[in-house]
Amino acid sequence: MITARQKEIIIQVLNVFETGTPAGKYHSITVMADGINRSRQITYGRSQTTEQGNLKTLLEMYVAEGGKYAGELKSYIPAIKVVPLADDMYFRQLLRKSALEDPIMRRTQDSFFDQLYYQPAEQFFLGNGFSLPLSMLVIYDSYIHSGRVPAHLREKFAERVPVNGGAEKAWTAAYVDTRHRWLENHGNLLLRKTIYRTQCFKDQIDNDNWDLSKPLTVIGVKVG
């Protein structure tokens, strides 16, 4: 069972990965060529959702909550995934202002990342018999970074998940090692640069920090 404090640490680590601070930068906006066919797209928010991913869902949730900028952002919703918006400076300004000025956007982001990423990761974690906080951190990071625990990575090692009789620590270590090698050798330079994520997990495994009770330093930032 993951405690509230352990969940907080897990989220803080992901916030550092995505925006460089444990609290997360809700207003963070970057444009990266990591979309379909290396197309440029907006990434936005505390844990960085993408224009070609779930940004539309986030804005639909914000509009439903009646946020300060709901009216203006609502007009953009039909265009998302239809018309590229990476160079629409007014849209980007609206996203930034809504997070800086409106607590409803910040609350919506918290709910959004929990519902679309943490809860599915938790279902995988519990459904496969995991129990250790570090395993949950590794799994949650996969859901944020890859949308899931990719089958093509799981197929590269023999260790079974705990529910099927495998050893949890062995599975988690094998998955981290496999994902580390995948990132290290990926053809997309942007993905290769994210190898700090799996290196952090390897460091925690080496430090026997399975319950996340020891201080963590994540790319130079203290967490916990």
Buried (B, 14 or more C-beta within 10 A) or exposed (E): EBEEEBBBBBBBBBBBBBBBBBEBBBBBBBBBEBBEEEEBBBBBBBBBBBBBBBBBBBBBBBBEBEBBBBEBBBEBBEEBBEEBBBEBEEBBEBBBBBBEBBEBBBBBBBEBBBEBBBEBBBEBBBEBBBEBBBBBBBBBBBBBBEEEBBEEBBEBBEBBBBEEEBEBBBBBBBBBBBBBBBBEEBEEEEBEEBBEBBBBBBEBBEEEBBEBEEEBEBEEBEBB
